[in-house]
Amino acid sequence: MRIIFSGTPEFAAETLQALLSSEHEICAVYTQPDRPSGRGRKLTASPVKQLALEHNIPVEQPLNFKENADKEQLKNYNADLMIVVAYGLLLPQDVLDTPKLGCVNIHASLLPRWRGAAPIQRAILAGDSTTGVCIMQMDAGLDTGPVLARDECPIHHDDTAQILHDRLAKIGADILLTTLTDLENLQQSAIAQDDTLMCYAHKLRKDEAAIDWQHSAQNIAQQVHAFNPWPVAQTLWQDKVFRIWSATTIDKQHNASAGEVVAVDKHGIDIATGDGVLRLTEIQVPGKRAMSVADFLNANSLTIGEHLG
């Protein structure tokens, strides 16, 4: 097929790479405009754009699809299908109708659970044991279209958002290629979503990273894993931001107050919570890289009885 690919981040680039190795023709790539990035705030091309340019594929970066010129350019590519993966724009119906076979989307959840911008992180944060990828025929709603195919995968107790992201990106690329081999039949048998089962995966906010030690150890561990690599769960220690990159719950009794340090050694820092004990294993203090607790203790002193938060 003659395909337009629309996507922006690394998750989408994984699928584009797979398509480039397939029998299909990528006639154009649509991606978000270059954004300032890094300490120097230099304009940086998205991972999808960088990959497209490496393969000499035309790149389009409209702000939206409100301009007639952008819609005409899309028509001129005469595509059979548009594949959309974490593009970052809500496409209007006339754009969805432009390719002969419409637009399909790879979404990193088992729809209708976790529609929206941050399905991977929200699944971890909610304590879901299973997630997956859906291939969806797009309509004008937000992740509301009928499902063509799906593949499940477990969420392990120590999965961070980055680990799960990488696993789902590979699954998404694989299931898409399989779907394309029988696309028109799958479109005829697509399964409508049950809107009553929908959860909305809100975009992550920095203020969600603050830990409330009154919560349970299990809930805080999920917060740590969901917010790695961004925005990274954090608390205060000696009035400084104390970022927590990795943590695990442990079976340990205590009568300490929430946020109190109950044990410290090279294996971790044990913190009392509203229910249970959380062991911090990888942390970061201002001006330093993320490090193991053993490395942290080589240069810092943290004692039993101190409080975080």
C-alpha positions in Angstrom: 0.0 0.0 0.0 0.9 3.6 -0.4 1.0 5.0 3.2 1.2 8.3 4.9 2.8 7.9 8.4 1.9 10.4 11.1 3.7 10.4 14.4 6.1 12.2 16.6 8.0 10.5 19.5 10.2 7.4 19.9 7.1 5.2 20.3 6.0 6.2 16.8 9.5 5.9 15.3 9.6 2.2 16.2 6.6 1.6 14.0 8.0 3.8 11.2 11.2 1.8 11.2 9.2 -1.5 10.9 7.2 -0.1 8.0 10.4 1.0 6.2 11.5 -2.6 6.2 8.1 -3.8 4.8 6.8 -4.0 1.3 4.7 -0.9 1.8 5.6 2.6 0.4 5.8 5.5 2.8 5.0 8.4 0.6 5.1 11.1 3.3 5.6 11.6 7.0 3.6 14.0 9.1 5.0 15.1 12.5 4.8 17.9 15.0 6.7 21.1 14.3 10.3 21.2 15.7 10.3 22.1 19.4 12.9 23.8 21.7 14.7 21.1 23.6 17.6 20.8 26.1 19.3 23.4 28.2 20.0 25.5 25.2 16.4 25.3 24.0 17.6 24.5 20.5 14.9 23.7 18.0 14.9 19.9 17.6 13.3 17.6 15.1 11.1 14.8 16.4 12.5 11.2 16.3 10.0 10.5 13.5 11.2 13.4 11.4 14.8 12.5 12.0 14.1 8.9 10.8 12.1 10.1 7.8 14.9 12.5 6.7 17.5 9.6 6.9 15.4 7.8 4.4 14.7 10.8 2.1 10.9 10.7 2.8 9.0 14.0 2.4 8.1 15.5 5.8 5.1 17.7 6.5 4.7 19.7 9.8 1.4 21.5 9.8 0.3 23.3 13.0 -3.1 21.8 12.4 -5.3 20.8 9.5 -7.4 24.0 9.4 -5.7 25.5 6.3 -7.0 24.4 2.9 -3.5 24.2 1.6 -2.6 21.5 4.2 -5.6 19.5 3.3 -4.8 19.8 -0.5 -1.3 18.7 0.1 -2.6 15.6 2.0 -4.8 14.8 -1.0 -2.0 15.2 -3.4 -0.1 12.3 -1.8 -2.9 10.0 -3.0 -2.4 7.6 -0.2 -4.2 4.3 0.4 -3.9 4.6 4.2 -2.7 6.9 6.9 -1.2 5.3 10.0 -1.2 7.5 13.1 1.0 6.8 16.1 1.2 9.4 18.9 1.0 12.2 16.4 -0.3 14.9 18.8 -3.1 16.3 16.7 -6.8 15.5 16.8 -7.6 14.9 13.1 -10.9 16.3 11.7 -13.2 14.0 9.8 -12.4 15.4 6.3 -8.7 14.5 7.0 -9.7 11.0 8.2 -11.7 10.5 5.0 -8.9 11.5 2.7 -6.9 8.3 2.3 -8.8 5.5 0.4 -8.9 3.2 3.4 -9.1 6.0 6.0 -6.8 6.3 9.0 -5.7 3.7 11.6 -4.1 4.4 14.9 -1.8 2.4 17.2 -2.8 3.1 20.8 -0.9 1.8 23.8 -3.8 0.4 25.9 -6.6 -2.1 25.7 -9.3 0.2 24.5 -11.7 1.5 25.8 -9.5 1.5 28.9 -7.1 4.5 29.0 -8.1 6.7 26.1 -6.0 9.8 25.9 -2.4 11.1 26.1 -0.7 9.0 28.8 -2.1 5.4 28.7 1.1 3.7 29.7 1.7 5.8 32.8 -1.9 5.8 33.9 -2.0 2.0 33.6 1.0 1.6 35.9 -0.3 4.3 38.3 -3.7 2.6 38.6 -2.0 -0.8 39.4 -3.3 -2.5 36.3 -1.8 -6.0 35.9 -2.3 -6.1 32.1 -2.1 -3.7 29.2 -1.5 -4.0 25.5 -1.9 -2.3 22.1 -4.9 -1.8 20.0 -5.1 -1.0 16.3 -8.1 1.3 15.8 -10.0 2.6 12.8 -10.0 6.3 13.6 -13.1 8.5 13.8 -13.4 12.1 14.9 -13.5 11.3 18.6 -10.5 10.9 21.0 -9.5 7.2 20.7 -13.1 6.2 20.2 -13.0 4.3 16.9 -13.7 0.6 16.4 -10.9 -1.8 17.2 -9.3 -3.9 14.3 -6.8 -5.9 16.4 -5.3 -6.1 19.8 -2.5 -7.7 21.7 -2.1 -8.0 25.4 1.0 -7.9 27.6 1.5 -8.1 31.4 2.6 -5.2 33.6 5.4 -6.6 35.8 5.7 -5.3 39.4 9.0 -3.5 38.6 8.1 -2.1 35.2 8.7 1.6 34.8 6.9 3.7 32.2 10.1 3.6 30.0 10.4 -0.2 30.2 6.7 -0.7 29.4 6.9 2.0 26.6 9.7 0.1 24.9 7.8 -3.3 25.1 4.6 -1.8 23.8 6.3 0.0 21.0 7.7 -3.3 19.7 4.3 -5.0 20.1 2.6 -2.1 18.3 4.9 -2.3 15.3 4.5 -6.1 15.0 0.7 -6.1 15.3 0.4 -3.3 12.8 2.3 -5.2 10.1 0.1 -8.3 10.7 -3.1 -6.1 10.5 -2.0 -4.6 7.2 -1.9 -8.0 5.6 -5.7 -8.3 6.0 -6.8 -4.8 6.6 -10.0 -4.6 4.5 -11.4 -7.7 6.0 -10.5 -6.5 9.5 -12.2 -3.2 8.8 -15.4 -5.0 7.9 -15.3 -6.9 11.2 -14.1 -4.1 13.5 -15.4 -4.2 17.1 -17.1 -1.1 18.5 -15.8 0.1 21.8 -18.0 0.0 24.9 -18.0 3.6 26.1 -19.2 2.7 29.6 -15.8 1.0 30.2 -13.8 4.1 29.2 -11.1 5.6 31.4 -9.4 8.8 30.5 -5.5 8.9 30.6 -4.9 12.6 31.4 -1.6 14.1 30.3 1.0 14.0 33.0 1.6 17.1 35.2 4.7 17.9 37.1 2.8 18.5 40.3 1.7 14.8 40.3 5.2 13.8 41.0 5.1 15.0 44.7 4.8 12.0 47.0 2.3 11.9 49.9 3.7 9.5 52.4 0.3 9.0 53.9 -0.5 6.9 50.9 0.2 3.2 50.9 3.7 1.8 49.9 2.1 0.0 47.0 0.5 3.2 45.6 3.7 5.2 46.0 5.7 2.4 44.3 3.3 2.6 41.3 3.8 6.4 41.3 7.6 6.0 41.2 7.4 3.5 38.3 4.7 5.5 36.4 6.7 8.7 36.5 10.1 7.2 35.4 11.5 8.8 33.2 9.2 11.9 33.6 8.3 13.8 35.7 10.1 11.5 38.3 8.5 11.0 41.7 9.9 13.4 44.4 9.8 14.4 48.0 11.8 16.7 50.2 14.9 15.8 52.3 16.6 18.6 54.4 14.6 21.1 52.3 16.0 19.8 49.1 14.2 18.0 46.3 14.8 14.3 46.6 13.9 12.4 43.4 13.1 8.7 43.5 13.8 6.7 40.3 13.3 3.2 41.7 11.6 1.8 44.7 9.9 -1.4 45.9 7.5 -2.4 48.6 8.9 -4.7 51.4 7.2 -6.9 54.0 8.2 -5.1 57.2 6.3 -4.1 60.3 6.7 -0.6 61.8 5.2 1.8 64.2 6.8 4.9 62.7 5.0 7.9 61.3 4.5 8.3 57.5 7.6 9.5 55.8 9.9 8.4 58.6 13.2 6.6 57.7 13.1 3.2 59.5 16.2 1.6 58.0 19.2 2.6 56.0 21.9 0.4 54.3 23.6 -0.1 50.9 20.5 -2.1 49.7 18.1 0.8 50.2 16.4 3.4 52.3 13.3 2.1 54.0 10.5 4.6 54.5 7.3 4.2 56.5 4.1 5.0 54.6 0.4 5.2 55.5 0.3 1.4 54.9 3.5 -0.6 54.6 7.2 0.2 54.0 8.7 1.5 50.7 12.4 0.7 50.0 14.1 3.4 47.8 16.8 1.9 45.6 17.7 4.6 43.1 17.6 8.3 44.0 18.8 11.7 42.9 19.7 14.9 44.8 20.0 18.4 43.2 23.1 18.8 41.0 23.8 15.1 40.8 22.9 12.2 38.5 20.5 9.4 39.5 22.5 6.9 41.6 22.1 3.8 43.7 21.5 4.2 47.4 25.0 2.7 48.1 26.6 5.5 46.0 24.4 8.1 47.7 25.5 6.9 51.2 29.2 7.2 50.2 28.8 11.0 50.2 25.7 11.6 52.3 24.4 10.8 55.7 20.8 9.9 56.2 19.7 8.5 59.6 16.9 6.4 61.1 14.2 8.7 62.4 14.6 11.4 59.8 11.5 12.4 57.8 11.0 12.9 54.1 8.4 15.2 52.8 
